[in-house]
Amino acid sequence: MKKKQVFINLASNIISFIIHLGISFLLTPVLIKKVGNSAYGFIGLANNFVSYANIFTIVINSMASRFITYETAKNNNEQANKYYSSVFFVNMVMSALMTIASTIMIINLNSILSIPEEIHFDVKMTFALAFANFVLSLIGSVFGMVTFIKNRLEISAIVSIIGNIIKTVILILLFNLLPAKIYYIPLVALIIAIYSIIVNIRITKKIAPNLNYNFNMVDKKCVIKLSKAGIWNALNSMSRILLTGLDLLIANLTVGADAMGILSVAKTVPNNIEGLLATISGSFTPQFIVLYSKHKIRELIEAVNFSLKLLGVMMIVPMAGFIVCGFEFFSLWMPFKTSEEILQIQILSILSVAPYIVSMNNFTLSSLDSVTNKLKRPVIVTIVMSIASTITTLILLNITNLGIYAIAGVSSVYWIIKVALFNTINAAVNLRIKWYSFFKPFLKNLLCFTIVMLLFSIIKRYLVFDSWKMLILSAGVLGIIGYIFSFFFLLSRKERRSVYFKMRDKLKFLK
């Protein structure tokens, strides 16, 4: 039943993500065409600023689900409620502080960023709505934990699917009935956040009636324990922002708003690839925590290895296809762009997606840091790498003409080095097994990716990409070939049979 639940989680989360991807695919070119590169770049930058603020909330929230899940799995309901209540109380306090801090920042935004005068108001509205969404989501985040705690991630996926449908309808109406504005995106996100909180409160009462907020159960010891564990996740998040999350801000301050917009466009597909990787790998995390809490280490290692292979099977094909056919895709997706702009976007996209080719395993292996509550080592390494990356980028911007290519490329190089030389070893050390234990699936995934990309490059010569119809058909041909090869190359006979039976059981379940 647990394996079946993992499969249900995975399938529902992927469906939710595909719907989100489809919405992004349809709306992004429309938005860029109507508001321009510069204005579009500020949407991504506003989200980046929210991620900077989110560092402070990670201290408490990043490990909350882990500790509550851990106690629930051991039937310690009283302790689970102490954690639950403590997180909610701290989030309320932080929400008030974040509201004050973000208001001051937005008032003085023009002295922080380079903002074209004609979109000054729109940019401020975008930032204001983005932070309002952040504060509201922080207040309601405790109610969204229950689907993770109960290993019912398919419920949150359904909520997300409905939210994305509502989002699409509202955005279509706004962009067709009113003049195009960039702040429509965070405005609709705020509406969806309100919807999600209301729904999640009802879900919590239904599937976890024993999990309740009670002010009298707020426990200082729980807050301290969560903070001691979460501070490392916060530092890790901060260092990762230094490594990969300052690119739009650096671009805005060094090469201008228009170049920042181009970089933001180029990161659209890589960001979605990262989101899909996180979605797939995150579907396994509740199972990892339960196995670890019951000291079933051998079963945990088997589950991790299987998830690494499955992640490779699912992600190698779209990443290889994007690299091989990216120029044709962008040409059709944004026909209003020149060939030079398309080439620039494609190069920047490849530089941005390169780390995920190497770090497919990273998302699963990094989750073991939280599962085992061993966060110090990865944080220290990431901080060192992020500082080195930022310094290298600033040096190249000053002594070369690489511009945004330096911004996109340097962080990718450092991220690849970190994953290859540290993360794979660290995950094995966390589980107290041989340091090279996870190198086999890591290297096998890389080899599979290389072969698939070569196959795609050869087969592409015999395909046509001059229209959406032909692109979809050609992508379908490449996808079928790539998935068949990956499925048989990465999975053992036993694992292939396991996937087959799970899919069969899932189809029976749907009937």
N, C-alpha and C positions, 0 to 999 in steps of 0.2 A: 504493500500500500504506500510506503514511503517513497519507493522508486517511482511508482505511478504518480504520486503527488509532485515529485520533481519534474516529471515529464509534463504534467498539466501546467505547472508554474512556467516552465520554459516555453511551451507552445503559446500560452495566453499572453505572456510578456512579449513574445516575438510578434504576434498579431497586433498587439497594442502599438509596438514600435513601428511596424510597417505602416499603420494608419497615420501615425505621427509623421513618418517620413514622407508619405504621400502628400500630406497637407503642406509640409515644408517645400516639397518639390513643386507644387502648384503655385504657392503664394510668393516664394522668394523672387523669381524673375519678374513677376508683376510689381512687387514692391520696389525692386532695384530700378526698374524702368521708370516708375512713377516718381520716386523720390531722389534717385541718383546714388552714386557710390558713397559720397561723403556722408549723407544722411543715414544711409543703410548701415554704415560702419558704426554709428553711435548706438544702434540697437545692441550689437555684440559687446560694445564697450560698456554699456550700462549693465549688461549681464555680468561682465567681468568685475565691475565694481561691487556688485552684489556678492559675487564669490569672494571678494576680498573681505567684505563685512562678515561673511559666513564663517570665516576662520574662527571668530570669537565664539560662535554658537556650537562649533564642532567639539569644543572642549567637553561639553555636557552631552550633546546629542549623538555624537558619532559612535559611542559605545553603549548607548542606552538600550537599543534593540538587542544587542549581544547579551547584556547582563539580564535583561528581563526574560529573554528567550531561555537563557541558561537556567534561571531559577524556575521558570514555568515547566521546563523539561524535567526538573527534579521535584515538581509538585510543591515547591515552596511559594505558595500563593501570597502569603503575607509579605515576604521579602520582595517579591515581584511588584506588589502594589506600592511598597515603599519607594522603589526605584521609579515607578510610573508617576507617582505623585510628586516626587522630588524634581523630576525632569520638567513636568508641567509648570510647577511653581517657578523654577529658575528661568524657563522660557518666557514666562510673563514678565519677569523683571527685565530680562535682556531685550524684549520687544520694546519696552518703554525707553530704555537707554538708546536702542538703535533708532527709534523714531526721532529722538532729539538730535543725535549725531548726524543722521542722514539729512535732516532739515537744514542744519547749519552748512553741510557740504553742498547741498543743491543751491542754496542761496549764493554761495561763493563759487559756483561751478565754472563760471567764465574765467576766473583767475587760476583755475587748476588745469583746464584743458584748452586746446585750440579749437574754437567753435566758429564756423562761418556765421556771420551776422544774420543772414536770411533765415537760418534754421535755429536761432538761439532759443526761442520760446519752445519749439518742438523738442529740442534736445533736453531742456530742463523738465518738460512734462514727461518725457520718456524715462528719465532718471527718477523722477518723483513717483511715478506709477510702478516702476520696477522695484523700488524700495518699499513701497506700500504693500506690494505683493509678497516681498520677502518677509516683512514684519508679520503679516497676516498668516503666511504659511508657517512661520516659526511658532506662532501661538497654537496653530492646529496640528503641528507635526506629530505630537504625541498620539493623536487619534489615528494617524496613518501608520503607526508602528504595528498595529494589531495583526495585520495580514502577514507581516514578516514573522512576528512572534508565534503565530499559529500555523505558519508554513502554508498559508492560503494566498499566495501571491497572485493567483489567477483572479481573485476578487478585485485587488487593486488594479490589475490590468483592465478588467471590465470597466471600472470607474474611469480609468484613463481613456479608454476607447470612447465612452460616452462624452467625456469632457472634450476630447479632440473633435468629435462631431459637432458639439455645441460651438466650440471655438471656430471651426470652419464656417459654419452658417453665419455667425456674427461678423467675422472678418469679411466675408463676401458681401454682406449687406453694407458694412461701413465703407469698404473701398468702392462700391458701386453707387452708393447713394450720397456720399460725402467726399469732399476733396481729400486726396491721399495724405495721410500723416503717419510718421513713424511711431507715434505714441499709441496708435491703435493696438499694436502688438502687446505691449505691457498692460494696456487697459483690459483687453480680453483675457490675458493671463490672470489678472486680478479677479475678474468675474469667475473664471474657472476655479481659482483657489477657494473662493467662497463656496462654490458648489461642492468641491471636494471635501471641505471641512464638514459641511452639513451631512454629506453621505457617509463619511468616515466615522462620525459620531454614532450614527445609526448602526453601522457595521460593527463597531466596537461593542455596543450593547448587545448585539445579536450573537456574535461568535465568541466573545470573551466577556460574559457577564460578571465573571469574578475579578475582572481587571477594572478598577475604579480609581478615580482621583479623589483623594481625601486630604484636606489641608493638615489634619492632625497626623497624617502618616508621612509628611515631609520629614526626611531624615538627613541630618547634617552629614552623618557618616556615609550615606549613599552618595550624596553630592561630592564629597571628597574623593570617594573611590572612583566615581565616574570621571571626575576631573583629572585624577592621577593617570587614569588610563587614556582619557580623551585628549589630554594635553599633547601627547605624542602624535595623535592623529591631526590635531590642529597645526602643530609644527610641520608635519608632513604635508598637509594641505598648503600651508604657507610656502614651503620650499618648492612644491610642485607649481604653485602660481608663479614663483620666481623663475622656474624652469620653462614653463609653457604658457602661463596665463597673463604675462605682461606684454605680449607681442602687440596687441592693438593699442595699448597705452603708449608704449615706446614708439610705435609707428606714428601715432597722433602727435607726439611731442617732437619727433625728429624728422620725419619725412612728409608729414602733413595729413590732413583729413581725407583727401582723395585716395592717397596710397593706402591709408588705413582701411578705407572702404573696399579697395581691391583685395586686400589681405583678408578682410572679413568674408567677402564673397568666396575666396579660394578655400577658406576653412569650413565652408558649409558642409561639404561632403565628408571631409575628415572628422568633423565634430559629430556627424550622424553615425559614422563608423565607430567612433569611440563610444557613443551612446548605445549602439547595438552590442558592442563587446561587453560593456558594463551590464546591460540588460540580461544577456545570456549567462555571463559568469555569476551575476547576482542571484540567479534562480537556484543555484546550488548552495549558496551560503547558509541558509537555514538548516539544511541537512548536515553541513559540515559542523555547525555549532552543536547540534543535537548529538552527533556521533562523538565529538570531542568531550561533551559534558558527561557522556556515558563511558568515557575512556576506551572507546572502540577505535583505536588508532589504526589497526590494520585495515578495517573497513573504510576509515577516513582516507587513507592513502589510496585505496582502490578507487574511491569516489573522486578524489582529486585527479588521478591519472585519467580516468574516463572523461571527466569534464574537460581536461586539456585537449584530449583527442577530438571530442565532440565540438569544442570551440574551433579547432582547426578545420574540421570538416565543413562547418557552417560559414566561417569567415574568410577562408583563403580565396574562394572563388570570387566574391564581390570585390575584394581588395585587388586581386590580380586583374580582374576585368576593368576596374576603375583606372588603374595605371595604364593598361594597354589601350583602352578605348576612351580615355578621359577627354581628349581633344574633341572627338566627334560628339560626345555627350554634351560638353559645354557649348559647342557650336549650335546644337539644336535647342538647348535649354535657354540660351541667351543670344538669340539671333541678332539682337540690336548691338552686340559687341563686335568690335573689329577683330580680325584674325590675330593681330598683335596682342590685343587685350586677352583674347582666349588663350593664347600660348602662355602669356604671363600668369594667368589664373591657373592653368594646368600645371605649370612648373611649381608654383607656390603650393598647389594642392598636393602634389607628389611629395614635396618636402615636408608638408604637414602630416601626411598619412604614413610616411616611412616608419616612424616609431611604432605604430600599431602592427606593422608587419612582423617586427621583432617581438613586440610585447603582447602578442595574442595571449600567451601564457600568463603575462603579468597580472591581468585582472583577477584570474583565479588564484594564483599564488600569493598575490598581495592580500587577498581576503584572509589568508591564513594568519597574517599578522594580528588581525582583530580577533579571529577565532581563538587563537592561543594567547591573546593579550600580551604579545611580545612586539612592542612597537618602537623601542628605542633605537635599535640598529638601523632600520630602514629610514627613520627620520634623520639621523645624523648623516647618513650617506647622501640622502636627497638634498639636505641643506648645503653640503659641500659642493655637490654637482650643480645645484641651482645658482649658487654664488659664482662659481666658475663660468657657468653659461651666460649669466647676465653681464659679467665683466668682459667676456669674449665678444659678446654681441656689441656692446658699447664701443669697444676698441675697433672692431671691424667697421662700424658705422662712421667712425672718425678717420680711419686711415684708408678706407676703400670706397668704391662706388657701388657696392653690392646692395645697399639700401634695404628694402623689405626682404630681399632674398637672404640677407644675413639674419634678419629677425626670425624668419621662418626656419632657416636651415640649422643655425647653431643649436637651438634648443633641442631639435630633433636628434642631432648627433650625440649630444650629452645624454638624452633620454635612452637612446639605443645602447650606449655604453653601460649605463646604470642597469638596465634590464639584463643584458647579456652577462655582465661580470658580477652582479650582486644578487638581484632578485631571485634568480633560479637557485642559487646556493642557499640564500637566506631561508627560503621556504622549507628546504630539507632540514636545515639546522633547527628551525622552530619545532619540527616534528621529531627531532632527535634520530634522524635516519642518515644514511650516507650522503655526503654533500653533493654528489653528482646524480642523485636519484631522479631528479626531474629534468636532467639534460637530454635524456633520450627523446621524450615527447617534444621538447623545445627544438632540438635539432631536426627531428623528423618533420615537424611543422614547417620549418624553414626550407628544408629540401623539397617538401611537397609544394610549397608556394613557388619556389624557383621553377620547378618542372611545369606547374600549371601555367605560369606566366609565359614560359617559352612556348608551350602548346598554343596558348591564346595568340601569341605574336605570329606564329606560323599560320594558324587557321584564319586569322583576321584578313590575310591577303586574299582570301577567296570569298569574303563576305562584303556586303554593302551596308553603308551607314548614312545614306543621304536623306533619310526621313525617319520620323519617329517609328513608323511601322517597321522599316527595315532594321532600325537600331534594336527594337524590341525582339524581332525575330532572330537577328544575329546574336544578341545577348542571350537569348534562349538556347541557341545552339551551343554557344560557349559554356553557358551555365550547366547544361546537361552533361556535356563532356567533362567539365571540371569537377562537378559533384560526384559523378560516377568514379572518376579516378581518385579523388580525395577519400571517398568512402572506403574504397578497397585498399588504398595505400596506407591510410592512417589507422584503421580499425582492424582488430584481429577478427577471426571467424566467429569467435564466441561473442565479441562485442557487437558485431554486425547482426547476429541473431538476436541479441538483447534489444537492440534498437528496433528491429523488425517486430518483435513480440510486443514491445511497448507501444509502437504505432498501431498495431492491430488491436491491442486492448483499448487504446484511446478511441479508435473508430467505433468499437463496440460500445464504449462508454457514451459516446455522442448519440448512438442510436437509442 
